[in-house]
Amino acid sequence: MRNNEFVPADFTVHVGDTIHWVTEDIQAHNVVSNSATDPFRSPDVSTVPVPPGRSAEYSHTFAKEGTVDYLCEYHSGMVGTVTVVPANQTIA
């Protein structure tokens, strides 16, 4: 998370992969999905101010195939999509 954006916002992972969202901003962010496939809600993932040389992060392991839309509830433009494919599928 940088400049109130998810960077990258959209990506593809395998079932069982863990994504780590890390903030470089001092503003509070969270990572929320109300997806029927895999709902999750992070706590705030920043500390004001973020200590030098440190970042706050949130991790989530994806257990099911499907498309998972996610957002930051604090910043309306912070949205993204995770596409979760079978563990044996090649990601292009």
C-alpha positions, 0 to 999 in steps of 0.5 A, a space after each residue: 500500500 503506497 500513496 493510498 493505492 494497492 500496488 499492485 491491486 490485481 493479481 493471481 495466486 494459487 490455492 494455499 498461497 499467502 499474500 502479505 499486504 504491507 503499508 508504506 503510508 502513515 495513514 491507517 489502512 485496512 484490507 477487507 473482502 466480503 467475498 462469498 469465496 473467502 471473506 476476511 477483514 484486517 485490523 488497521 495495518 499502519 501505525 501513526 507514525 510508522 517507525 523508520 525502517 518498519 512497515 505494518 502488514 497484514 497476511 491472508 492465506 487463500 483456501 478456495 478458488 475464485 475471484 476475491 474483490 478487496 478494498 480499504 474502508 478508509 480510502 474509496 479508491 483503494 480496491 483490488 482483485 485476487 484471482 485464486 486458481 488451483 494449486 497445480 494451475 500455471 499462472 501466466 
